[in-house]
Amino acid sequence: MIQANDGGANVSVNGGETWSTQYNQPTAEIYQVYTDSQVPYRLYGAQQDNTTVIAPSLPLNSGQAEEWRTGPGCETGPIMPHPTNPDTVYGSCKGQFSRMSLRTGQEKQYWVGAQSLYGNVPADLIYRFQRVSPMEISPWDPRTIYYGSQFVHRTRDEGVTWEKISPDLTANDPKLRNAVSGEPITRDMTGEEVYPTLYSIRESPVQRGVIWTGSNDGPFHVTRDNGVTWTNVTPPDLPKGGRVAQIEPSPHRAGSAYYAVYRYLLGDFEPYIYKTDDFGKTWTRLTTGTNGIPNDDPTRVVREDPDRAGLLYAGTEFGMYVSFDDGAHWQSFQQNMPVVPINDIKVFRKDLLVATQGRSFWILDDLTPLHQATAQVAAAPLTLFKPRDAYRMRYQGGGGFGRGRGPSAPQYPPPGAMIDFYLGQSPTGTVTLDILDGAGKLVRSFSSERVAPAQGVAGGEDEEEGPRRARPAPRVPKEQGLNRFIWDLAYPGPRDGSGRAGGNGPTAVPGRFQARLTANGVTQTQSLVVREDPRIAKDGVTLADLRDQFGHNMRVRDLVSDANRAVARVREARARLRDATGSAADTLQKISALEAQLVTPPIRYSTPGLQAHITYLYGMTNQADQRVGRDAKERYAVLRRELDGIVSQLNQLLGPDRMNAAAVR
């Protein structure tokens, strides 16, 4: 048995005696998605039968706490932040505009017309606002906001005063002006079931004053003079009565725009996406029913990628599609997206953001492979795409709904640099990925083959746990097609006693690096830029501080390696001399004395040995981006001298350590 509601679904396998939880998948119905200018950026949207919501695209700190919050407006939205001041957020609730300061929590109401909207038939309303009234912040002036009833309204002072800048831009069929929502069964006039009205307003980011509109009863309009004159540019082959769900002014061409229309509420399930390149004088329908989007898949939204002209993303009633040729052909872009209506799409900082009608927000991280994809790439045996800039951030990736971090915990990608490559055929041998610094020196090497992890040694206070094995290095994927590897921006960690490097290495200093991929005997290299987290810079940590921290951490890392090697040598010697007599027994006694100085006894809270002091110091400055304190540097010098003294005694007893010398070389 399955019981479904607008909060999710519950399943019973025993006739209703017990039911599953609803907290096993996201079910929010998000009407739209907007972003702010912060790092990490936030997503803004409105949830059906809930509140507006503001969610971070990445964790806001190094933990994984739930960091969602509400904003202005209500379940309908829209909600969008001021472009440069994210403390200011604009909201709407069933046609009523507001402005909120997140710092104070106060929400100022600036309702256009200031009329009570409840209980009125459309003919009695001053302005006809629908449930999700369209709102648009001008890309040219962050204080200019457009708002839609049957007219376009504009404010230049954040809602204090509004001006009407258009005539009625709907078809406004006289037969429907006195319609009562819900009749003849239930009168449902809650101020939002209003028809006809505008459904989308967008201003061109290429040419100021070019504003496009679409209504929920069909007409398209455009103004090229900032609202002085308007032109009806509805395509002649578009059947009447369709809902203009979303408009996309091209981010590349002033006269180009894309419209997504659906008519399934009228029994017509065909997809309708139109494009114009001449300010609406002529239109091309991009959904023929035979060019990729099925003829029974209504279209809700279309966007053009700001980084690649003609790269289009479409959201339909049943999923996602992509076009590389400006809509001439479409292909499924569902990936791991649930089958769900797509309400809105935004492309921001090379990420694809999606608002769904039932499965919450989704983000496709890093679109750079699509920006660089060509027919030549598809035919090539190997292509290493140029990575987008990576930010040096510290947070815990992973998680996801129902994975132990609370019912609302998002799923986050691991921190680091995303490196994408395409394999035209399955490789016959090992695939390697090398990270080089700006001078071409090897930083770290990864392989598609499994590499035995280093034997780590417990540092800190709980030494009774003994040695713990480090995690194996991540493997490079080698599937035919598109592959992604994430370098965590770390250098190799301390070596174990056998000389194998482990994880938990120092973090790379922001700067220029290279990624070098080798497969099937072919090698390609691309540049990679690592940038400082701007929040860290704002906190007063300079690039010089990070360079100094890196140098210190590398020195302490090597000190840990040397301590691990010294411990391995004394244990190997003790095992070899276990049954020794005579002078060899004297050597064993001296070796045991050195071991006592190095190793912490396996008893809780024992006096720590030198190795524990060294690993403890390594953890001190390896957890945050910071200026290294004087005490840490002085402590390093002390521990370095102590370990060098022990190693010198070991060399006198056992001879020089050839393995360590080889590792240094």
C-alpha positions in Angstrom: 0.0 0.0 0.0 1.2 3.5 -0.9 -0.2 6.6 0.6 0.8 9.8 -1.2 0.5 13.4 -0.1 2.0 16.7 -1.0 4.7 16.1 1.6 5.9 12.8 0.2 4.8 9.2 0.2 4.5 6.4 2.8 4.7 2.6 2.0 3.2 -0.2 4.0 4.1 -3.9 3.3 1.9 -5.3 6.0 -1.5 -4.0 5.3 -1.2 -0.7 7.1 0.1 -1.9 10.4 3.3 0.0 10.0 4.4 2.6 7.4 7.7 3.8 6.1 9.0 7.3 6.8 8.6 10.2 4.4 12.2 11.3 5.3 13.8 9.0 2.7 14.0 11.4 -0.3 13.6 15.1 -0.9 10.1 16.0 -1.9 10.0 19.8 -1.9 8.1 21.4 -4.8 10.3 24.4 -5.7 8.8 27.0 -8.0 12.0 28.8 -9.1 15.7 29.0 -8.4 17.8 32.2 -8.0 21.3 32.8 -6.7 23.3 35.4 -4.9 26.9 36.6 -5.3 28.4 35.0 -2.3 31.0 32.2 -2.1 29.6 29.6 -1.7 26.5 30.9 -3.5 23.1 30.3 -2.1 20.0 29.0 -3.8 16.7 30.8 -3.3 13.3 29.3 -4.0 9.7 28.9 -2.8 8.3 25.6 -1.6 4.7 24.6 -2.3 2.7 24.4 1.0 5.8 25.4 3.0 8.0 28.5 3.1 10.5 30.2 1.0 14.0 28.7 1.4 17.6 29.7 1.1 20.1 26.9 0.9 23.9 27.0 0.4 25.4 25.3 -2.6 28.3 24.1 -0.4 28.7 23.9 3.3 29.2 27.3 4.9 31.7 26.0 7.4 34.0 22.9 7.8 31.2 20.9 9.3 28.0 19.5 7.8 25.3 21.1 9.9 21.9 21.9 8.3 22.3 25.4 7.0 18.9 26.1 5.3 16.9 29.1 6.3 13.7 30.8 5.3 13.3 34.2 3.6 10.6 36.7 2.7 7.4 35.9 1.0 5.6 32.5 1.3 5.1 29.2 -0.5 4.5 30.8 -3.9 7.5 33.1 -4.1 9.3 34.3 -6.1 12.2 35.0 -3.8 15.5 36.6 -5.1 18.4 38.4 -3.5 19.8 41.8 -4.2 22.6 41.2 -6.8 25.4 42.7 -4.7 24.0 42.8 -1.2 22.7 39.4 -0.2 21.5 40.7 3.1 18.6 42.2 1.1 16.1 39.7 -0.3 13.0 40.4 -2.3 10.0 38.1 -1.9 6.4 37.6 -2.9 3.3 35.9 -1.5 0.4 35.4 -3.9 1.1 38.7 -5.7 2.2 40.7 -2.7 5.8 42.1 -2.9 8.1 42.5 0.1 11.7 43.3 1.0 13.5 41.6 3.9 16.8 42.3 5.6 18.2 39.0 6.7 20.3 40.7 9.3 17.3 42.2 11.1 14.6 39.7 10.0 12.2 42.5 9.3 10.1 42.1 6.1 8.7 45.4 4.6 5.5 45.0 2.6 5.1 47.0 -0.6 2.1 45.6 -2.3 1.4 46.9 -5.7 -2.0 48.5 -5.6 -2.4 47.6 -1.9 -5.7 45.9 -2.6 -7.0 42.9 -0.7 -6.9 40.1 -3.2 -9.1 37.6 -1.5 -12.6 36.8 -2.7 -12.5 39.0 -5.9 -13.3 37.9 -9.4 -10.7 39.0 -11.9 -12.9 41.8 -13.2 -13.1 43.4 -9.8 -9.3 43.5 -9.2 -7.3 46.6 -9.9 -4.4 44.4 -10.8 -4.6 40.7 -11.6 -1.7 38.9 -9.8 -1.4 35.2 -10.2 0.0 32.8 -7.6 3.6 32.9 -8.6 3.6 36.5 -9.8 6.6 37.1 -12.1 9.4 39.3 -10.7 12.7 40.3 -12.3 15.6 42.4 -11.1 17.1 44.4 -13.9 20.5 43.1 -14.9 21.5 46.8 -15.5 20.4 48.3 -12.1 20.1 46.3 -8.9 17.5 48.7 -7.5 15.2 48.3 -10.5 12.6 45.6 -10.1 9.9 44.5 -12.5 6.7 42.9 -11.3 3.8 41.5 -13.2 0.0 41.6 -13.0 -1.7 42.0 -16.4 0.7 45.0 -16.6 4.4 45.3 -16.1 5.1 47.4 -12.9 8.6 48.9 -12.2 10.1 50.2 -9.0 13.5 52.0 -8.7 13.4 52.3 -4.9 12.9 48.6 -3.8 9.1 48.8 -3.8 8.4 52.1 -2.1 6.9 53.5 -5.3 5.7 51.6 -8.4 5.0 52.8 -11.9 3.0 51.0 -14.6 5.0 50.8 -17.8 2.8 48.7 -20.0 -0.7 48.2 -21.2 -2.6 45.0 -20.5 -0.3 42.4 -22.1 -2.7 39.4 -21.8 -5.3 38.3 -24.3 -8.0 39.0 -21.6 -10.8 37.0 -23.2 -14.1 38.8 -22.1 -15.7 35.4 -21.4 -13.2 34.7 -18.7 -13.1 38.0 -16.8 -15.7 37.0 -14.2 -14.6 33.4 -13.8 -14.8 32.0 -10.3 -12.0 29.6 -9.4 -13.3 26.2 -8.3 -16.8 26.7 -9.6 -19.3 25.1 -9.7 -18.2 22.9 -6.7 -16.2 25.1 -4.4 -15.6 28.9 -4.5 -11.8 29.0 -4.2 -11.0 32.7 -4.5 -7.9 33.0 -2.3 -6.3 35.8 -4.3 -4.1 33.6 -6.4 -6.3 31.7 -8.8 -6.4 34.6 -11.2 -6.7 34.6 -15.0 -5.4 36.0 -17.3 -2.2 37.5 -16.1 1.5 37.8 -16.9 3.6 34.7 -16.1 7.1 35.7 -17.0 9.1 39.0 -17.3 12.8 39.1 -18.4 15.1 42.0 -19.4 17.9 41.4 -21.9 21.4 41.2 -20.2 22.9 42.3 -23.6 20.8 45.4 -24.5 19.3 47.7 -21.8 15.6 48.4 -22.1 14.7 45.3 -24.1 12.1 43.6 -21.9 10.2 40.4 -22.9 6.9 39.2 -21.3 4.6 36.2 -21.6 1.2 35.6 -20.2 -0.7 32.6 -18.9 -3.2 32.9 -21.8 -0.7 33.0 -24.6 0.6 36.4 -25.9 4.3 37.3 -26.2 5.3 41.0 -26.0 8.5 42.9 -26.2 9.6 46.5 -25.6 12.9 47.8 -27.0 12.6 51.3 -25.4 12.3 50.5 -21.7 8.6 50.2 -21.7 7.6 53.2 -23.8 6.1 51.1 -26.6 5.2 47.4 -26.7 4.8 45.0 -29.6 2.8 41.8 -29.6 5.2 39.2 -31.1 3.2 36.0 -30.5 4.2 33.3 -33.0 1.4 32.8 -35.5 1.6 29.0 -35.3 1.3 28.9 -31.5 -2.2 27.6 -30.5 -4.1 30.1 -28.3 -4.4 29.8 -24.6 -0.9 28.4 -23.8 1.0 29.3 -20.6 4.3 31.1 -21.1 6.1 29.3 -18.3 9.6 30.8 -18.7 11.4 33.3 -21.0 15.2 33.3 -21.7 16.7 36.5 -23.2 19.9 35.3 -24.9 23.0 36.2 -22.8 24.9 36.5 -26.1 22.6 38.3 -28.6 20.3 41.3 -28.0 17.6 40.4 -30.4 17.4 36.7 -29.4 15.1 35.1 -26.9 13.7 31.7 -26.1 10.1 31.0 -24.8 8.9 27.8 -23.1 5.2 27.3 -23.3 2.9 24.5 -22.2 -0.7 23.7 -22.9 -1.3 20.4 -21.2 -3.9 22.0 -18.9 -5.9 22.3 -22.2 -5.3 18.7 -23.1 -2.4 19.4 -25.4 0.8 17.7 -24.3 3.0 18.9 -27.2 6.3 20.7 -26.3 6.5 24.3 -27.3 9.9 26.0 -27.3 10.3 29.0 -29.6 13.4 31.1 -30.6 13.6 34.5 -32.2 16.8 36.3 -33.4 15.1 39.5 -34.6 13.3 40.8 -31.5 10.2 38.7 -32.2 9.6 39.5 -35.9 10.0 35.8 -36.8 10.0 32.7 -34.7 11.4 29.2 -35.0 9.8 26.3 -33.1 12.6 24.2 -31.6 10.4 21.3 -30.6 9.0 19.5 -33.6 8.3 16.2 -31.7 10.9 14.4 -33.9 14.1 16.3 -33.0 14.8 14.8 -29.5 12.0 16.0 -27.1 9.0 13.6 -27.5 5.8 15.0 -28.8 4.0 14.3 -25.5 6.5 15.9 -23.1 5.3 19.5 -22.2 8.1 22.1 -21.9 8.4 24.3 -18.8 11.7 26.1 -19.1 14.6 26.7 -21.5 18.0 28.4 -20.8 21.0 29.3 -22.9 24.4 28.7 -21.4 26.2 32.1 -20.8 29.6 30.5 -21.6 28.7 28.8 -24.9 26.2 30.3 -27.3 23.7 27.8 -28.7 24.1 25.4 -25.8 20.6 25.0 -24.5 19.0 23.3 -21.5 15.3 22.4 -21.4 13.2 21.3 -18.5 10.0 19.4 -19.3 7.2 17.7 -17.4 9.3 14.6 -17.2 12.9 15.6 -17.1 15.9 17.3 -18.7 17.2 17.8 -22.2 20.3 19.4 -23.8 21.0 20.8 -27.2 24.4 21.7 -28.6 23.1 23.3 -31.8 20.7 26.0 -30.6 17.7 23.7 -30.4 18.0 22.0 -33.8 18.5 18.7 -32.0 17.9 17.6 -28.4 19.1 14.7 -26.4 18.2 13.4 -22.9 20.2 15.0 -20.1 18.5 13.1 -17.3 21.7 11.6 -15.8 20.7 10.7 -12.2 17.9 13.2 -12.0 14.5 11.7 -10.9 11.7 11.7 -13.4 10.0 14.9 -12.2 8.7 18.2 -13.6 11.4 20.8 -14.0 10.1 24.2 -12.9 13.3 26.3 -13.4 16.9 26.2 -14.5 19.7 28.6 -14.0 23.4 28.4 -15.1 25.6 30.1 -12.6 29.4 30.0 -12.2 29.5 27.1 -14.6 27.0 25.1 -12.5 23.6 24.0 -13.6 20.9 24.6 -11.0 17.5 23.0 -11.2 14.2 23.6 -9.3 11.9 20.6 -9.4 8.2 20.1 -8.7 8.6 17.4 -6.1 12.3 16.6 -5.7 13.7 19.8 -4.4 16.9 21.6 -5.7 19.5 19.8 -7.8 22.9 21.0 -8.9 25.0 19.6 -11.8 28.5 20.7 -10.8 30.9 22.1 -13.4 29.6 22.3 -17.0 33.0 22.9 -18.5 33.0 19.5 -20.4 29.9 20.6 -22.2 31.4 24.0 -23.0 34.3 22.3 -24.7 32.5 19.3 -26.2 32.6 19.1 -30.0 32.3 16.4 -32.7 36.0 16.2 -32.8 36.1 15.5 -29.1 33.5 12.7 -29.5 35.7 11.1 -32.2 39.0 11.5 -30.4 40.5 8.6 -28.4 41.4 11.0 -25.5 40.4 14.5 -24.5 41.5 16.2 -21.2 39.2 19.2 -20.7 40.6 22.4 -19.3 39.4 22.5 -15.7 37.5 25.5 -14.3 39.3 27.4 -11.5 39.2 25.5 -8.2 38.7 27.2 -4.8 40.7 26.0 -1.8 38.0 25.2 0.6 37.8 23.1 3.7 34.5 21.2 4.3 33.1 17.7 4.5 31.7 16.4 1.3 29.2 13.6 0.8 26.1 13.3 2.8 22.6 13.4 1.3 19.1 13.0 2.4 18.7 10.3 5.1 22.4 9.7 5.5 22.8 10.4 9.2 23.1 14.1 9.1 19.5 15.1 9.6 16.5 14.8 7.3 17.4 18.0 5.4 21.1 17.5 5.0 22.1 18.1 1.4 24.6 16.0 -0.6 27.7 17.9 -1.4 30.6 17.2 -3.8 34.1 16.6 -2.3 36.2 19.7 -2.1 38.9 20.1 -4.7 39.6 20.6 -8.4 37.2 18.8 -10.8 39.2 17.3 -13.6 37.2 15.9 -16.5 38.3 13.8 -19.4 36.8 11.8 -22.3 37.9 8.4 -23.4 36.7 7.5 -26.9 37.4 3.8 -26.2 38.1 1.7 -23.1 41.9 1.9 -22.3 43.8 -1.3 -22.4 46.3 -0.4 -19.7 46.7 1.9 -16.7 45.4 5.5 -16.8 47.5 8.0 -14.9 46.8 11.5 -13.8 49.7 13.7 -12.6 49.4 17.0 -10.9 52.3 19.4 -11.5 53.1 22.7 -10.0 53.6 25.9 -12.1 57.2 25.0 -12.7 56.4 21.5 -13.9 57.5 19.7 -10.8 55.4 16.6 -9.9 53.0 17.3 -7.0 51.1 14.0 -6.9 50.3 11.1 -9.1 47.2 9.0 -9.3 46.5 5.8 -11.1 43.5 3.8 -12.3 45.1 0.8 -10.5 44.7 0.1 -6.8 47.7 1.2 -4.8 48.4 -0.2 -1.4 47.8 2.5 1.3 50.5 3.6 3.6 50.6 2.3 7.1 49.6 5.3 9.2 50.6 5.7 12.9 48.2 7.1 15.4 49.2 10.5 16.7 47.7 12.6 19.5 46.5 11.2 22.8 44.8 7.8 22.1 48.0 5.9 21.4 46.6 2.6 22.8 44.7 2.2 19.5 48.1 1.6 17.8 48.8 2.0 14.1 45.9 2.7 11.8 46.0 2.2 8.1 45.6 5.3 5.9 42.9 5.4 3.3 44.0 4.3 -0.2 44.6 6.9 -2.7 41.6 7.6 -5.0 41.7 5.7 -8.3 41.4 7.4 -11.6 38.2 6.3 -13.4 38.7 4.7 -16.8 35.3 4.1 -18.3 34.6 4.7 -22.0 33.0 8.1 -22.3 33.1 11.0 -19.8 35.1 10.6 -16.6 35.6 12.9 -13.6 38.4 12.9 -11.0 38.5 15.3 -8.0 42.0 16.2 -6.8 41.6 17.3 -3.1 44.4 19.9 -3.6 46.6 18.0 -1.1 50.2 17.0 -1.6 51.3 13.5 -0.5 51.0 13.0 3.2 53.7 11.6 5.5 55.5 8.4 4.5 55.1 5.3 6.5 58.0 3.2 7.8 58.4 1.4 4.4 58.5 4.7 2.5 55.0 4.7 1.1 53.4 8.2 1.1 50.0 8.4 2.8 47.1 10.9 2.7 46.4 14.0 4.8 49.1 16.0 3.1 49.6 19.7 3.1 47.1 21.7 1.0 48.3 23.3 -2.1 49.0 27.1 -2.1 46.7 29.0 -4.5 48.4 29.5 -7.8 48.9 27.8 -11.2 49.2 24.0 -11.6 48.9 21.5 -14.4 47.0 18.3 -14.9 48.6 15.7 -17.1 46.6 12.6 -18.2 48.1 9.5 -19.9 46.0 6.7 -21.5 46.6 4.3 -24.3 50.0 5.9 -24.9 48.6 9.4 -25.4 49.4 12.2 -23.0 47.6 15.5 -22.7 48.2 18.4 -20.3 45.9 21.3 -19.2 46.5 24.3 -17.0 44.7 24.5 -13.6 44.2 27.5 -11.4 43.7 27.2 -7.7 42.2 30.2 -5.9 42.0 31.3 -2.3 38.6 31.1 -0.6 37.6 34.7 -0.6 36.1 34.3 2.9 39.7 33.4 4.1 41.1 36.5 2.5 38.4 38.6 4.1 39.4 37.0 7.5 42.9 38.5 7.1 44.8 35.5 5.8 47.1 36.5 3.0 48.7 34.5 0.2 52.0 35.1 1.9 50.5 33.5 5.1 49.4 30.5 3.1 52.8 30.1 1.5 54.5 30.2 4.9 52.0 27.7 6.3 52.6 25.4 3.4 56.4 25.5 3.9 55.9 24.8 7.6 53.5 22.0 7.1 55.8 20.4 4.5 58.7 20.5 7.0 56.6 19.0 9.7 55.2 16.4 7.3 58.8 15.3 6.5 59.5 15.2 10.2 56.6 12.8 10.6 58.0 10.7 7.8 61.4 10.6 9.4 59.9 9.6 12.8 57.9 6.8 11.1 61.0 5.6 9.4 63.0 5.7 12.7 60.3 3.7 14.5 60.3 1.1 11.6 64.1 0.8 11.9 64.2 0.2 15.6 61.4 -2.4 15.4 63.1 -4.2 12.5 66.3 -4.2 14.4 64.6 -5.5 17.6 63.0 -8.3 15.7 66.3 -9.2 14.0 68.3 -9.1 17.3 65.6 -10.8 19.5 67.7 -13.8 20.3 71.1 -12.0 20.1 73.9 -12.6 22.6 77.1 -10.8 23.4 77.8 -7.5 21.8 74.7 -7.9 19.7 72.6 -8.1 22.8 74.2 -4.8 24.0 73.1 -3.3 20.7 69.6 -4.6 21.2 69.5 -3.0 24.7 70.5 0.3 23.2 67.9 -0.1 20.4 65.2 -0.7 22.9 66.2 2.4 24.9 65.8 4.5 21.7 62.4 2.8 21.0 61.2 3.9 24.4 62.1 7.5 23.6 60.3 7.2 20.2 57.1 5.2 20.8 54.3 5.7 23.3 53.5 2.6 25.4 50.2 1.0 24.4 48.5 2.1 27.7 45.9 4.8 27.8 47.3 8.2 28.7 50.8 7.0 28.8 53.6 9.5 28.5 53.8 10.2 24.8 57.0 9.3 22.9 58.7 11.6 20.4 56.8 10.2 17.5 53.5 11.2 19.1 54.7 14.7 19.8 55.7 15.1 16.2 52.4 13.8 14.8 50.5 16.0 17.3 52.4 19.1 16.0 51.5 18.1 12.4 47.8 18.2 13.1 48.1 21.6 14.8 48.4 23.7 11.6 47.0 21.3 9.0 43.3 21.8 9.7 42.7 25.4 8.7 44.0 28.2 6.5 46.0 30.3 8.9 49.1 32.2 9.8 51.4 29.8 11.6 52.1 30.8 15.2 55.5 31.3 16.5 55.1 28.6 19.1 54.5 26.0 16.4 57.7 27.0 14.5 59.7 26.9 17.7 58.3 23.6 18.7 59.2 22.2 15.3 62.8 23.2 15.7 63.0 21.5 19.1 61.5 18.2 17.8 63.7 18.3 14.7 66.8 18.4 17.0 65.5 15.6 19.2 64.7 13.3 16.3 68.0 14.1 14.5 69.8 13.1 17.7 68.0 9.8 17.9 68.5 9.1 14.2 72.2 9.9 14.6 72.4 7.2 17.4 70.5 4.8 15.2 73.0 5.3 12.4 75.9 4.7 14.7 74.3 1.4 15.9 72.9 0.2 12.5 74.7 2.1 9.8 73.2 4.7 7.5 69.5 4.3 6.4 69.7 3.6 2.7 65.9 3.6 2.3 65.5 7.1 3.7 68.4 8.4 1.7 66.8 7.0 -1.5 63.5 8.7 -0.5 65.2 12.0 -0.1 66.9 11.7 -3.5 
